[in-house]
Amino acid sequence: MPLFYKKDWKTYYDFQLRDDDVFILSFPKSGTTWTQDMVWLIANDCDFQGAKKLLRERVPFLEDRSLGTDESLQKYLEMSKNNTGATSDIIIEPNFIDALPSPRFIKSHLPLSCLPPTLVNRCKVVYVARNPKDVVVSWYFHHLLDPIMNTNLTIEEFAEFFMRDEVLYAPYWTNVIEAWEKRNDPNFLFLFYEDLKMDLPAQLHRICQFLGKEELSIDQITALTEHLKFDNFKINKSVNAQELQEAGYFKKEGNFMRKGQIGDWKNHFGEKLNSRFDEWIEKCTSATDLKFPK
């Protein structure tokens, strides 16, 4: 993690929970934004009008302030003061989440071991996991989009750093396996991105049950499925980070919402890298029964 995290980690570990908080957790680029909007809409009775509000304000990012540098934080604070359109929650006051009305919906990419120890006992937690091959591709392109990352690596080089646990939020497997071990807890819902993509209605049903919501009507399922289609999601200004590109937080070239596909790694992995990655996956999961959907 960046240096900010060294200063802030206790804030996240000792974060003051409320019993009706709902946390959406994942390793980055695992379908988090999609899942955030999905969970929020189900919990709020498919309030599509309310969902026009920026997602980061509806589901704030717990540790966002720890992801930049002193220089970048100061830059966006100045942009905000100058009213230049920088609305990133990187510049919100530290007590922003504390001041939100209940129930709160909160996103984090931190592993469970870095979050409040009583989180799963007290709150609902939705976790989404994605095949690490697709994660590494999406994480690589996110690095290219973010000027703070300043990446000039090839995807093969980036994948090697990823497997050595030397990228932001690494280790990947710590994050996923800690969540997998909680999958049978009644307060914990473990989702696979691949299942969401392959049978969304079935997964919407699981989320409804988990949140204690009434079953969605056929019309609601139809409307929610349409809302969550990638082509629609990509142009949805409440979730696609367009305002951050306009404010200079992301580069103009590229998109925060890139492809949203299963198996895009096949377009980027050569045979040698794929073999290395398979060995790494086997080594890291050999002591668990974790298997990603094919």
C-alpha positions, 0 to 999 in steps of 0.5 A, a space after each residue: 500500500 502507499 505511504 498514506 496507508 501507514 498513517 491511516 491503517 488504524 482508522 480502517 481497522 478501528 472503523 466504527 461500524 453500525 449493525 445495519 452497514 452493508 460492505 461490498 468487498 473485493 480485490 480491485 478490478 473484480 467487478 466491484 463497481 458493478 456489484 456496488 450498484 447492483 447491491 445498492 439498487 436491490 437494497 433500495 427497491 430498484 430506485 433508478 432515479 436515486 441511482 443517478 447520484 454518483 456511486 461513490 457518494 452512495 457507496 463511498 470507498 473506505 480507504 480512498 484517501 490512502 491511495 494517492 500521494 501528498 502531491 496528488 491529494 493537494 492537487 485535488 484539494 486545490 481543484 476542488 477549492 477552485 470549483 473545477 469539477 473534481 468531485 472524487 471522494 479522495 478529497 472528502 473529509 475523513 468523517 464523510 462516511 461517519 456522517 452518512 445516514 443509515 443504512 450505509 453502503 461501504 466499499 473496500 478493497 482491503 482484506 478482512 484482516 485489515 478491516 474491523 475484527 467484528 465486521 462479519 459478526 455485526 454487518 452484512 458483507 458482499 464479496 465478489 471474486 474474479 478469475 485472477 487472469 482477468 483481474 491482472 489484465 484489468 488491473 494492468 489497464 487501470 494502471 495505464 489509465 491512472 497517471 499516479 501509477 505512471 506505469 510503463 510495464 508490458 502486461 507480461 512484466 506487470 503479471 510477474 509483479 502481480 504473481 510476486 505480490 508486488 502490486 497495489 493491494 497484493 497479495 491477491 490470494 490473501 484477499 480472496 482466501 480470507 473471504 472464501 473462508 467466511 463464505 458459509 457465515 450467514 452475514 457473508 455472501 461470496 459471489 463469483 463475477 463469472 456467475 454474475 455474468 453467466 446467470 444474473 437473475 439467479 445471483 440477483 435472487 441470492 442477493 435479495 435473500 441475503 439482504 432480506 429483501 422481497 423477491 424482485 418482480 419480473 419487471 424489476 428483474 428485467 429493468 435491473 438486467 437492462 440497467 446492468 448490461 455492460 454497454 449501458 453501464 459503460 455510458 452511465 455517468 453515475 458509475 463510469 468515472 467520466 467526471 474523474 477523466 474530465 477533472 484529470 484524475 484519470 487520463 483521457 485515453 482509455 475507459 474506467 469501464 473497459 470490457 467487462 468480459 470473461 476470458 479477456 486474458 486470452 487476448 493478452 496472455 502468451 503460452 508461456 505466461 499462461 503456463 506460469 500463471 496456472 502454476 501460480 494459481 495451483 500453488 496458491 490454492 492447493 490448500 483450499 477448495 477454492 475453484 473459479 467457475 469455468 
